[in-house]
Amino acid sequence: MKNTIGRLLFWLNYILVVLYMAHQVSRGQTIIESSVAILISSLMLIDSTYISACNIRDNKVITLFCGLLALDSWYILLSFSESAAEGFIFIALSPLIWYVSIRFVLMFLFQGSGYKFQKAVHVVLLAACTGSLAGICISDRVYACFYGIQFLLSCLCFLFIVIYHWKRAAFVLKNEWKSLSFSAAVITFLFLLYYFATLDVHGHISNFGIYLPGLLFLMSIHGIVLKENSGSPLSTIFSKKQLALMIILFLLIPGLAVMLTGGSYEEWCIAVNILFSFTYICNIVLGYNLRKGESRLIKESQYGEALRQLKQEELLKAEFANFLHDDVLQDLLSVKNMMTKVHRPDVQDMIIETLDGLNNHIRSQMQDYHPVILKNLTAKENYQNLIEAVSQSFPGRNMQISFDCPENLFLVEPYNVFIYRMLKELLTNAFRHSDGSQVWVMLTLENGTIELSVSDDGNAGANALITADKAKHKGIASVKEQVNNMDGLMTISDNTPHGIRVQISIPMKGDVSYQYFIS
């Protein structure tokens, strides 16, 4: 319900922008600059509603991007305002857009996860934005000074984070250079086409210092995030050809109607926006029905998916039932039988010990089903918490764990979850089967390849684990199968001077990581 309300707010903003456009046109502002502003604002609004409809997982980063597009559309429209109230809003939007832009780029770069100096940078950006907004109420001179400070601090903070986490920035550029290059080429071509077509018009490129970065930003993010157009609820009903036909009709019918009635180009833009706003509200309603299962379409389509999912669901239910029977129910029955002798101190200690073990078993199984990777922590901090949790689940083992991992390590989704599961399984295996007292864990990312190494100083050799019964080492067999499915390599060798070393190498492919990140 909360997500539906957010989309309704975007739709309400769309309606308000359309009404403001109509108000501007009614005042007779038909100069070339205002016409371009209406066109670019319309493109931003249409794209923001489309991205919002495709945001199936209700990702906060993408929601922030839609909000940024909404702010940009207002900023462009208000750039030609003449009243004092509109001018005040226009001035106030500048620091807000700059703050939201930097925040979005950093969140998008790190996929919403934590990174070092995140809190400090956020405080600086927020304080600088607040100072600029406060300066508006004092004087234009003070505002200009504070806004300049905000601009400088924001650039320095952004450059500092990018330089400090340069491997992460290089990873994005390496995997997304095609989208960025294509966006730059399209924007350059359209700008040159417009420039030469309007050479005789005075002031035809006014404010393009605002338009070009905004359009480049919009197209780049759009191309990176939405590589496939399967997220919109309407795409579950119509085919691609039908959707293309609908878009053509949305553009053609208002154009014919405006032309026959002697209307202007600006009125055609308003009519197109009205049609797309109607489409967006249809998407909102349809998306709500699909989530709630209140649509006949989703109920009928479930039969087609049931055959594919039935086996997986039954296997999951059987695994969960075995866990409840073997690891939970038996302990609960033991505690129940001991309750008759609860007055004895030794029995009380046994009950507490049994309940502690039961608590650890349930927490461990919860981590297996759904690993808890906190977004406000860095990758190293999350894996460090995992290591401590595994160590605490074996209170009887006095095993020291050495964890070597770069502070600025960042693994894109879903690789961060895969490594989390693999590390948990390898550590658990070391605690259960190794008779050593030390475990070394190394996790790095070099040249686009994730390297995970877990070794111990036990007396067993590599052959003991390689030739072990797979029924007793299901976890290791599962890890090896998953590594192979991800085009990775897993090797088991002898550690020096003694013990076992498990080395995993997985290529981290970033070209589809943002698509996974969104939906």
C-alpha positions in Angstrom: 0.0 0.0 0.0 2.9 2.4 0.8 4.4 1.8 -2.6 1.1 2.5 -4.3 0.8 5.8 -2.4 4.2 6.8 -3.6 3.3 6.1 -7.3 0.1 8.0 -6.8 2.1 11.0 -5.6 4.2 10.8 -8.8 1.0 10.7 -10.8 -0.4 13.7 -8.9 2.9 15.6 -9.6 2.4 14.7 -13.3 -1.0 16.2 -13.3 0.2 19.4 -11.6 3.0 19.8 -14.2 0.5 19.4 -17.0 -1.8 22.0 -15.5 1.2 24.4 -15.2 2.1 23.8 -18.8 -1.5 24.6 -19.8 -1.3 27.8 -17.7 2.0 28.8 -19.4 0.5 28.3 -22.8 -2.6 30.2 -21.9 -0.4 33.2 -21.1 0.9 33.2 -24.6 4.4 32.1 -24.0 5.2 30.5 -27.3 8.9 31.5 -27.7 11.2 28.8 -28.9 12.9 28.5 -25.5 9.6 27.7 -23.7 8.7 25.2 -26.4 11.9 23.3 -25.9 11.4 23.4 -22.2 7.9 21.9 -22.5 9.3 19.1 -24.8 12.2 18.2 -22.5 10.0 18.3 -19.4 7.5 16.0 -21.1 10.2 13.5 -22.0 11.4 13.5 -18.4 7.9 13.1 -17.0 7.1 10.3 -19.4 10.3 8.5 -18.7 10.0 8.9 -14.9 6.5 7.3 -15.0 7.7 4.5 -17.2 10.7 3.8 -14.8 8.4 4.0 -11.8 6.0 1.4 -13.4 9.0 -0.9 -14.1 10.3 -0.6 -10.5 8.9 -4.0 -9.5 11.0 -4.3 -6.3 10.2 -0.8 -5.3 13.9 0.0 -5.2 14.6 3.1 -3.2 17.4 4.2 -5.5 15.2 4.1 -8.6 12.4 5.9 -6.7 14.9 8.6 -5.9 15.8 8.8 -9.6 12.1 9.3 -10.5 11.9 12.1 -7.9 15.0 13.7 -9.4 13.4 13.7 -12.8 10.3 15.3 -11.4 12.4 18.0 -9.8 14.3 18.6 -13.1 11.0 18.9 -15.0 9.8 21.6 -12.7 13.2 23.4 -12.8 13.2 23.5 -16.6 9.6 24.8 -16.8 10.1 27.4 -14.1 13.3 28.8 -15.8 11.0 31.1 -17.8 8.8 32.2 -14.9 8.2 35.9 -14.2 6.3 36.0 -11.0 8.1 36.3 -7.6 6.6 33.1 -6.2 7.7 31.0 -9.2 11.1 32.6 -9.1 11.5 31.7 -5.5 10.7 28.0 -6.2 13.0 28.0 -9.2 15.9 29.3 -7.0 15.2 26.8 -4.2 15.2 23.9 -6.7 18.8 24.4 -7.6 20.4 23.3 -4.3 17.8 20.5 -3.9 18.5 19.1 -7.4 22.3 19.3 -6.9 22.0 17.5 -3.5 19.7 14.8 -4.8 21.8 14.3 -7.9 25.0 13.7 -6.0 23.2 11.4 -3.5 21.6 9.4 -6.3 24.8 9.0 -8.3 26.6 7.7 -5.2 23.7 5.4 -4.2 23.5 4.1 -7.8 27.3 3.6 -8.0 27.2 1.4 -4.9 23.8 -0.1 -5.5 22.4 1.3 -2.3 25.0 -0.5 -0.1 27.2 1.0 2.5 30.7 2.3 1.7 33.5 3.9 3.7 32.9 7.6 4.5 29.3 7.3 3.5 27.9 9.0 6.7 30.4 11.8 6.6 29.7 12.6 3.0 26.0 12.5 3.6 26.3 15.0 6.5 28.4 17.4 4.4 26.0 17.3 1.5 23.0 17.8 3.7 24.5 20.7 5.6 25.6 22.4 2.4 22.1 22.1 0.9 20.5 23.3 4.1 22.8 26.3 4.1 22.0 27.2 0.5 18.2 27.0 1.2 18.6 29.2 4.3 20.6 31.7 2.3 17.6 32.3 0.0 15.7 33.8 3.0 18.6 36.2 3.8 19.7 37.8 0.5 20.7 37.0 -3.0 24.3 37.7 -2.2 24.3 35.3 0.8 22.5 32.6 -1.3 25.0 32.9 -4.1 27.9 32.5 -1.6 26.3 29.5 0.1 25.3 27.9 -3.2 28.9 28.3 -4.4 30.1 26.6 -1.3 27.6 23.8 -1.8 28.7 23.3 -5.3 32.4 23.2 -4.3 31.9 20.8 -1.4 29.6 18.5 -3.4 32.2 18.2 -6.2 35.0 17.6 -3.7 33.0 14.9 -1.8 32.1 13.2 -5.0 35.6 13.2 -6.4 37.0 12.0 -3.1 34.6 9.0 -3.0 35.3 8.1 -6.6 39.0 8.3 -6.2 39.0 6.4 -2.9 36.8 3.7 -4.4 38.3 4.0 -7.9 38.1 0.2 -8.5 34.3 0.4 -8.1 34.0 3.4 -10.5 36.3 1.7 -13.0 34.1 -1.4 -12.8 31.0 0.6 -13.7 32.7 2.4 -16.6 34.1 -0.8 -17.9 30.8 -2.6 -18.0 28.5 0.3 -18.9 30.6 2.2 -21.4 28.3 1.1 -24.3 25.3 2.6 -22.6 27.1 5.8 -21.8 28.6 6.2 -25.3 25.3 5.5 -27.0 23.6 8.1 -24.8 26.2 10.7 -25.6 26.0 9.9 -29.3 22.2 10.2 -29.4 22.1 13.5 -27.4 24.9 15.0 -29.6 23.1 14.0 -32.8 19.7 15.4 -31.7 21.3 18.6 -30.4 23.1 19.2 -33.8 20.0 18.4 -35.7 18.1 21.0 -33.6 20.9 23.5 -33.8 21.1 23.6 -37.6 17.3 23.5 -38.0 16.8 26.6 -35.9 19.8 28.7 -36.9 17.6 31.6 -37.9 15.8 31.7 -34.5 17.3 34.2 -32.0 18.2 32.5 -28.6 17.5 29.0 -29.9 20.2 27.4 -27.7 19.4 29.3 -24.5 19.6 27.2 -21.4 21.0 24.2 -23.2 23.7 24.2 -20.5 20.9 22.8 -18.3 19.2 20.6 -20.9 22.2 18.7 -22.3 23.6 17.3 -18.9 20.0 16.4 -17.8 19.2 14.5 -21.0 22.6 12.7 -21.0 22.0 11.8 -17.4 18.5 10.6 -18.1 19.4 8.4 -21.1 22.5 6.9 -19.5 20.7 5.8 -16.3 17.7 4.6 -18.4 19.9 2.5 -20.6 21.9 1.0 -17.7 18.9 0.2 -15.5 16.3 -0.9 -18.0 18.1 -3.2 -20.4 14.8 -5.2 -20.7 11.4 -3.7 -20.8 9.6 -6.4 -19.0 8.8 -4.6 -15.8 5.8 -2.5 -16.7 2.5 -4.1 -15.6 1.0 -3.3 -19.0 3.7 -5.4 -20.6 2.1 -8.5 -19.0 -1.0 -7.9 -21.2 0.2 -6.4 -24.5 3.0 -7.6 -26.8 5.9 -5.4 -27.9 4.2 -4.7 -31.2 0.9 -3.8 -29.5 2.7 -1.4 -27.1 4.6 0.2 -30.0 1.3 0.7 -31.9 -0.3 2.3 -28.7 2.6 4.7 -28.4 2.3 5.7 -32.1 -1.4 6.3 -31.6 -0.7 8.3 -28.5 1.5 10.6 -30.5 -0.5 10.6 -33.7 -4.1 11.1 -32.5 -3.5 14.2 -30.4 -1.4 15.6 -33.3 -4.2 15.2 -35.8 -6.7 16.7 -33.3 -4.6 19.7 -32.5 -3.8 20.3 -36.2 -7.5 20.1 -37.2 -8.5 22.6 -34.5 -5.7 25.0 -35.3 -3.8 24.4 -32.0 -0.1 24.9 -31.3 2.8 22.6 -30.8 2.6 23.2 -27.1 -1.0 22.1 -26.9 0.0 18.9 -28.7 2.6 18.3 -26.0 0.0 18.8 -23.3 -2.4 16.4 -25.0 0.3 13.7 -25.2 1.1 14.2 -21.5 -2.5 13.8 -20.6 -2.7 10.4 -22.5 0.6 9.2 -20.8 -0.7 10.3 -17.4 -3.8 8.2 -18.0 -1.6 5.2 -19.0 0.5 5.7 -15.8 -2.6 5.6 -13.6 -3.7 2.4 -15.4 -0.2 0.9 -14.7 -0.6 1.8 -11.0 -4.0 0.1 -10.7 -3.0 -2.9 -12.7 0.2 -3.3 -10.7 -1.8 -3.1 -7.5 -4.2 -5.8 -8.7 -1.3 -8.1 -9.8 0.4 -7.8 -6.4 -2.9 -8.5 -4.6 -3.9 -11.3 -7.0 -7.2 -9.6 -7.7 -6.8 -9.8 -11.5 -8.3 -12.6 -13.5 -5.2 -12.4 -15.7 -2.7 -13.2 -12.9 -4.9 -16.0 -11.6 -5.1 -17.7 -15.0 -1.4 -17.2 -15.7 -0.5 -19.0 -12.5 -1.4 -22.3 -14.0 1.4 -21.9 -16.5 3.9 -21.1 -13.8 2.7 -23.8 -11.4 4.2 -26.7 -13.3 7.6 -25.1 -13.3 7.5 -24.0 -9.6 5.8 -27.0 -8.1 8.9 -29.2 -7.9 11.0 -26.4 -6.4 8.4 -25.5 -3.8 8.0 -29.2 -2.8 11.7 -29.6 -2.4 11.9 -26.4 -0.2 9.0 -27.6 1.9 10.6 -31.0 2.4 13.9 -29.4 3.4 12.2 -27.1 5.9 10.1 -29.9 7.3 13.2 -32.0 7.9 14.9 -29.1 9.6 11.9 -28.6 12.0 11.8 -32.3 12.7 15.5 -33.0 13.2 16.8 -29.8 14.7 13.8 -28.1 16.3 11.2 -30.6 17.4 13.7 -33.0 19.1 15.1 -30.3 21.2 11.7 -29.0 22.2 10.6 -32.5 23.2 13.8 -32.8 25.3 13.1 -29.5 27.1 9.5 -30.7 27.7 10.7 -33.9 29.3 13.1 -32.1 31.5 10.4 -29.7 32.8 9.4 -32.2 35.5 12.8 -31.9 37.0 13.2 -28.2 36.5 13.9 -27.6 40.2 17.3 -29.3 39.9 20.2 -26.9 39.0 21.8 -29.3 36.6 18.5 -29.7 34.7 18.1 -26.0 34.5 21.6 -25.7 33.0 20.7 -28.4 30.5 17.5 -26.6 29.5 19.3 -23.3 29.0 22.0 -25.0 27.0 19.4 -26.8 24.8 17.5 -23.6 24.2 20.7 -21.7 23.3 21.6 -24.4 20.8 18.1 -24.3 19.4 18.3 -20.5 19.0 21.6 -20.9 17.2 20.2 -23.6 14.9 17.2 -21.5 13.9 19.3 -18.4 13.3 21.6 -20.4 11.2 18.8 -21.8 9.1 17.3 -18.3 8.7 20.6 -17.1 7.3 20.6 -20.1 4.9 17.1 -19.2 3.6 17.6 -15.5 3.5 21.1 -14.0 4.3 21.0 -10.8 6.2 23.2 -8.3 4.3 22.7 -4.9 5.8 22.7 -2.0 3.2 24.1 0.5 5.7 27.3 -1.6 6.2 30.2 -2.1 3.9 30.9 -5.5 2.3 33.7 -6.2 4.7 31.6 -5.3 7.7 28.8 -7.7 6.6 31.2 -10.6 6.0 32.9 -9.8 9.4 29.6 -10.1 11.1 29.0 -13.4 9.3 32.3 -14.8 10.5 31.5 -13.8 14.1 28.1 -15.3 13.9 29.5 -18.7 12.6 32.1 -18.6 15.3 29.5 -18.0 18.0 27.4 -20.9 16.7 30.3 -23.3 17.8 30.9 -22.2 21.4 32.8 -25.4 22.1 35.5 -24.7 19.5 38.3 -22.4 20.3 39.3 -21.6 16.7 40.8 -18.2 15.7 39.8 -16.7 12.4 42.0 -14.3 10.5 40.0 -12.3 7.9 41.9 -10.4 5.2 39.7 -8.2 3.0 40.1 -4.7 1.5 38.2 -2.0 3.2 36.8 -0.7 -0.1 35.7 -4.1 -1.4 32.4 -3.9 -3.3 30.6 -6.9 -4.9 27.6 -6.2 -7.1 24.4 -8.1 -6.7 23.8 -11.0 -6.8 27.5 -11.9 -6.3 27.5 -10.4 -2.7 24.8 -13.0 -1.7 26.6 -15.9 -3.5 29.9 -15.1 -1.7 28.0 -14.7 1.6 26.5 -18.2 1.3 29.8 -19.8 0.1 31.8 -18.2 3.0 29.3 -19.4 5.5 29.4 -23.0 4.2 33.2 -23.1 4.1 33.6 -21.7 7.6 30.9 -24.1 8.9 32.7 -27.0 7.3 36.0 -26.0 8.9 34.5 -25.7 12.4 32.7 -29.1 12.0 35.4 -31.2 10.4 38.8 -29.6 11.0 40.8 -30.4 14.2 42.9 -27.3 13.8 42.9 -24.1 15.8 43.3 -21.4 13.1 41.3 -20.5 10.0 42.5 -17.9 7.4 39.9 -16.2 5.2 41.0 -14.0 2.2 38.5 -12.2 0.0 39.6 -9.9 -2.9 38.5 -8.6 -6.2 41.2 -8.3 -8.8 40.7 -7.6 -12.5 37.0 -8.4 -12.4 37.5 -11.7 -10.6 36.4 -12.5 -7.1 38.9 -14.6 -5.1 37.8 -16.3 -2.0 40.2 -18.5 0.0 39.4 -20.4 3.2 42.2 -22.5 4.8 42.9 -24.2 8.1 45.8 -25.8 10.0 44.1 -29.1 10.7 45.7 -32.5 10.3 43.5 -33.6 7.4 44.7 -33.3 3.8 43.0 -32.2 0.7 42.4 -35.8 -0.5 40.3 -36.4 2.6 37.8 -33.7 1.5 38.0 -34.5 -2.2 37.2 -38.2 -1.7 34.8 -37.7 1.2 31.2 -39.0 0.9 29.1 -36.3 -0.8 26.2 -37.3 1.4 28.1 -36.1 4.4 29.5 -33.0 2.7 26.4 -31.7 0.8 27.4 -28.1 1.5 30.8 -28.4 -0.2 29.2 -30.3 -3.2 26.5 -27.5 -3.4 29.2 -24.8 -3.4 31.2 -26.5 -6.1 28.0 -26.9 -8.3 27.1 -23.3 -7.8 30.6 -22.1 -8.7 30.6 -24.2 -11.9 27.2 -22.7 -12.8 28.7 -19.2 -12.5 31.7 -20.0 -14.8 34.0 -20.1 -11.8 36.7 -22.4 -10.5 36.9 -24.2 -7.2 40.1 -26.0 -6.1 40.9 -28.0 -3.0 44.5 -28.3 -2.1 46.8 -28.9 0.8 47.6 -26.0 3.0 51.2 -25.2 4.1 52.5 -26.7 6.4 49.3 -28.7 7.0 45.6 -28.5 6.6 43.2 -27.8 3.8 42.8 -24.8 1.5 39.7 -24.1 -0.6 40.1 -21.5 -3.3 37.2 -20.1 -5.3 37.5 -17.8 -8.3 34.4 -16.3 -9.9 34.3 -13.7 -12.7 32.1 -10.8 -11.6 30.1 -9.8 -14.7 28.7 -6.3 -14.3 26.8 -5.9 -17.5 23.6 -7.2 -16.0 24.2 -6.5 -12.3 22.1 -3.3 -12.3 19.3 -5.1 -14.0 19.3 -7.7 -11.2 19.7 -4.9 -8.7 16.4 -3.3 -9.9 14.2 -6.3 -10.4 
